[in-house]
Amino acid sequence: MVEIHSVSIKILTWNYHKNNEYLFYSIYKNSFHLFSPPCFIFHGFFSGSFKLDRINKPNPRKIFQSQEKEMARRSLPILKQLLQRSSSESSSSSSLLNPSIVGGGLLGTRYEPKRSVTYMPRPGDGTPRAVTLIPGDGIGPLVTGAVEQVMEAMHAPIYFEKFEVHGDMPKVPDEVMESIKKNKVCLKGGLATPVGGGVSSLNVELRKELDLFASLVNCFNLTGLATRHENVDIVVIRENTEGEYAGLEHEVVDGVVESLKVITKFCSERIAKYAFEYAYLNNRKKVTAVHKANIMKLADGLFLESCREVAKKYPGIQYNEIIVDNCCMQLVSKPEQFDVMVTPNLYGNLVANTAAGIAGGTGVMPGGNVGADHAIFEQGASAGNVGKIELVEQKKANPTALLLSSAMMLRHLQFPSFADRLECAVMRVVSEGKYRTKDLGGTSTTQEVVDAVIDVLA
């Protein structure tokens, strides 16, 4: 018996190789490993201490002819035992493990050790921070209540200043704006936007009033959540303050309405620079500008010109362009080709929702809006979607998106260890699949999902 302190699991098959060595093929990462027996059939990384039996050197001729299946059969019980042991140990020490998304199920989950030093805080960085909380409409109070419970359970160094705001209000109350400007950070549920009529969107009003020029939505595959496409990890960065959402429209004469699309060089360069900065700081390799400059030659042409000028300052990041209609087609056929996408206002809304639907649904995609001084975190896609009345009555809204957005908020507030813990807990609950709301194919209530996350955090 040999004691090993750091091992992981790979599914291996072996074949006879010259010089009495054995060629091991690992399904994990599609790589080959050459070993001389005696050797171990498992290799990789898990936290803890395990004892494995060495496999004595078999007869090469027999393996070459007929023993491959027999060795796989003999190895299976050891593999199952190691899986069970590693699963139980990871349950008891979930705060020390960080899952990386590499595929569905337990065999597709790679656990890496959490970094021991996150950052060196300045004196006073642990002081609790005030965050403005807007529960919003529909499912908003359910999912923001879930965040409150989780933050309390993990003793996160934040506290909420809660305000009642609803989408049918003529404007955002002054005291709410003052709170956000003072605290710099806000967490909000969805605010319903009436269709038609003279009431403007409060979501748009918040972004324009606080100059939250960049909307960021991260659309990615979650381990254990089956989707049509794999290896999806797209960040959609959308200009938030102009374009078709500027709200500049009026009725010229009866039956004729004029709606203005405003594109400026200042805002276009600002959002392009933010997209490239994000890619640079997050080790992203490609930025794609989405446009319709073949038709809107001046407006979208100015947007593209600004993106090209900024791209020259980042030679290490690949830059390309795609027309918005082709972009939508490519998204539903080969979404894995995209990395960071930068878009004008309206296109970004469409692209982000499409990417979210491909990767798992709007209920699991985090996002936020950021400016030079303030940030608002909310459900990544369909921020104005407040859910159906049945979800509210049955209390079965999915809190995953807002919980992950809250992790983004914690990292924004420079509390990275709390963000890591929360993300790991949410990812594990989704991966295990025991507690899922209706939109993910389950029957769980919001509270059951929250309780599961809190149990992992405990």
C-alpha positions, -999 to 999 in steps of 0.1 A, spaced: 0 0 0 12 35 -9 -2 66 7 -10 95 -16 -19 129 -3 -31 146 -36 -49 125 -62 -77 130 -87 -97 107 -109 -94 102 -146 -112 74 -165 -84 54 -181 -81 26 -205 -48 10 -212 -31 -7 -241 2 -27 -245 31 -6 -256 67 -15 -265 94 -21 -239 68 -35 -214 54 0 -209 17 8 -211 0 35 -230 -28 50 -209 -55 70 -226 -73 96 -205 -108 106 -215 -103 136 -193 -84 162 -215 -80 136 -243 -43 130 -234 -20 100 -234 3 90 -206 31 65 -208 40 45 -177 62 15 -168 44 -9 -144 39 -13 -116 18 19 -116 -14 35 -105 -45 36 -126 -57 69 -111 -41 102 -113 -51 139 -108 -61 160 -79 -83 157 -48 -78 172 -14 -72 146 14 -53 114 20 -61 82 2 -45 47 1 -46 28 -32 -33 -6 -41 -6 -7 -67 -14 -28 -98 12 -53 -104 27 -57 -138 3 -78 -159 13 -101 -187 18 -79 -217 8 -106 -242 -25 -112 -224 -33 -76 -222 -26 -71 -259 -49 -100 -268 -78 -102 -244 -74 -87 -209 -83 -51 -215 -119 -56 -205 -110 -77 -175 -87 -50 -161 -114 -24 -166 -138 -47 -146 -113 -51 -118 -106 -14 -117 -143 -3 -114 -148 -11 -77 -117 9 -68 -129 38 -89 -163 37 -73 -148 36 -38 -125 65 -45 -154 85 -60 -176 80 -29 -148 89 -5 -138 120 -25 -174 131 -27 -179 127 11 -147 146 19 -156 174 -5 -190 177 12 -173 183 46 -148 207 32 -166 225 4 -152 259 15 -117 246 6 -126 234 -29 -133 253 -60 -151 235 -89 -141 242 -124 -167 237 -151 -154 209 -174 -185 189 -182 -216 173 -167 -218 151 -136 -194 142 -109 -169 127 -133 -169 159 -153 -162 181 -123 -126 190 -115 -119 204 -80 -90 227 -76 -76 240 -43 -88 274 -34 -61 299 -34 -47 305 1 -41 342 -4 -68 362 -22 -55 397 -17 -38 417 10 -65 440 24 -59 475 35 -68 484 71 -105 488 74 -113 467 43 -133 443 65 -157 471 76 -193 461 66 -205 479 35 -240 493 30 -258 481 -2 -291 496 -15 -316 468 -20 -346 471 -44 -368 440 -42 -388 451 -72 -419 434 -87 -431 399 -93 -405 373 -83 -382 401 -72 -390 400 -35 -386 362 -35 -351 361 -51 -338 392 -32 -351 376 0 -330 345 -9 -299 367 -12 -306 382 22 -308 348 38 -276 336 22 -257 367 31 -268 364 67 -259 327 68 -223 333 55 -218 364 77 -209 385 46 -197 420 56 -226 439 40 -259 452 52 -289 463 31 -308 495 29 -341 483 15 -365 505 -5 -399 497 -22 -398 506 -58 -422 494 -85 -422 496 -122 -455 515 -125 -441 545 -105 -437 576 -126 -400 579 -115 -375 564 -91 -380 580 -56 -354 606 -47 -345 588 -15 -336 557 -35 -313 576 -58 -296 593 -28 -290 559 -12 -275 544 -43 -253 575 -49 -241 573 -12 -235 535 -11 -222 533 -47 -237 497 -50 -272 484 -55 -288 450 -57 -322 449 -73 -349 425 -85 -368 430 -117 -389 461 -122 -418 456 -145 -420 479 -175 -455 486 -189 -458 478 -226 -469 510 -245 -484 540 -227 -465 569 -214 -447 553 -184 -410 551 -191 -388 522 -179 -374 527 -144 -346 502 -153 -335 526 -181 -339 556 -158 -316 541 -132 -289 534 -158 -291 569 -174 -293 588 -141 -263 570 -126 -244 568 -159 -242 530 -158 -228 529 -193 -218 492 -193 -241 462 -190 -224 429 -185 -240 395 -188 -221 363 -184 -236 333 -202 -219 300 -195 -226 263 -191 -232 251 -155 -219 217 -145 -247 192 -143 -272 213 -162 -278 197 -196 -279 220 -226 -278 216 -264 -243 232 -266 -212 227 -245 -182 249 -238 -203 281 -238 -187 309 -219 -198 342 -234 -196 377 -219 -220 402 -235 -210 438 -228 -236 463 -240 -237 501 -242 -264 512 -218 -271 549 -222 -278 557 -258 -289 540 -290 -326 531 -295 -330 531 -257 -323 568 -255 -361 572 -255 -360 601 -280 -393 596 -299 -423 617 -307 -454 617 -329 -448 640 -358 -484 640 -370 -513 616 -364 -501 581 -373 -465 590 -378 -440 584 -350 -403 593 -351 -378 574 -329 -342 585 -329 -312 563 -326 -283 582 -311 -247 569 -314 -218 591 -302 -181 586 -305 -176 593 -268 -200 565 -256 -188 541 -283 -152 545 -274 -161 542 -237 -179 509 -241 -152 495 -264 -125 504 -240 -144 487 -211 -149 455 -232 -112 453 -240 -102 461 -204 -125 433 -193 -110 409 -217 -74 419 -208 -80 417 -170 -99 384 -172 -75 366 -196 -101 366 -224 -87 361 -259 -112 376 -283 -136 406 -285 -163 406 -312 -181 438 -321 -218 433 -331 -232 458 -356 -255 465 -385 -232 489 -403 -241 474 -437 -274 492 -434 -269 519 -407 -237 531 -422 -233 563 -402 -245 552 -367 -232 517 -365 -203 528 -387 -192 552 -360 -196 524 -334 -173 501 -355 -148 529 -361 -145 535 -323 -141 498 -316 -113 495 -342 -94 524 -327 -95 509 -293 -86 474 -306 -52 488 -318 -42 494 -282 -47 458 -273 -26 438 -298 -27 407 -276 -65 404 -280 -81 392 -312 -107 415 -326 -134 407 -351 -168 420 -362 -201 404 -370 -234 416 -384 -261 413 -358 -284 390 -378 -256 366 -387 -245 368 -350 -279 355 -339 -276 326 -363 -240 318 -352 -251 319 -316 -277 292 -320 -254 270 -342 -219 275 -328 -220 296 -296 -186 283 -284 -168 304 -310 -177 336 -290 -158 350 -261 -164 387 -252 -190 405 -273 -194 443 -274 -226 458 -287 -248 489 -290 -278 490 -267 -306 472 -285 -284 445 -301 -269 437 -267 -303 431 -252 -312 406 -280 -278 389 -280 -276 386 -242 -310 370 -240 -302 346 -269 -269 335 -253 -286 331 -219 -312 308 -234 -286 287 -251 -264 283 -219 -292 274 -195 -318 301 -192 -322 336 -178 -328 321 -144 -291 311 -140 -272 339 -157 -256 367 -136 -251 402 -146 -247 438 -136 -245 474 -148 -214 495 -140 -203 531 -144 -174 552 -132 -189 556 -97 -218 533 -93 -229 497 -99 -262 479 -99 -263 441 -99 -294 422 -111 -304 391 -130 -282 391 -161 -307 387 -189 -343 399 -190 -339 423 -161 -374 436 -167 -389 401 -166 -406 398 -133 -419 362 -138 -454 347 -141 -479 351 -114 -479 313 -109 -442 314 -98 -450 341 -72 -480 323 -58 -462 289 -57 -429 305 -45 -409 286 -71 -388 314 -86 -352 305 -95 -328 324 -72 -296 312 -90 -291 342 -113 -294 368 -85 -272 347 -61 -245 346 -87 -249 383 -94 -245 388 -56 -212 369 -59 -202 394 -86 -212 422 -62 -191 408 -34 -161 407 -57 -168 442 -68 -168 452 -31 -134 435 -27 -147 406 -7 -133 378 -30 -133 350 -5 -170 354 2 -177 356 -35 -158 324 -40 -177 306 -13 -210 317 -26 -203 308 -62 -190 273 -52 -220 266 -31 -245 276 -58 -226 257 -85 -226 226 -63 -263 227 -57 -269 231 -94 -245 203 -102 -260 178 -78 -294 184 -93 -314 175 -62 -329 209 -58 -340 227 -90 -368 250 -98 -393 244 -126 -373 263 -152 -345 238 -148 -367 208 -149 -373 204 -111 -401 210 -87 -383 227 -58 -394 259 -42 -372 290 -39 -367 283 -2 -356 247 -8 -329 259 -32 -318 286 -6 -317 260 22 -295 237 0 -271 265 -7 -269 274 30 -263 238 39 -233 237 16 -220 270 31 -223 257 66 
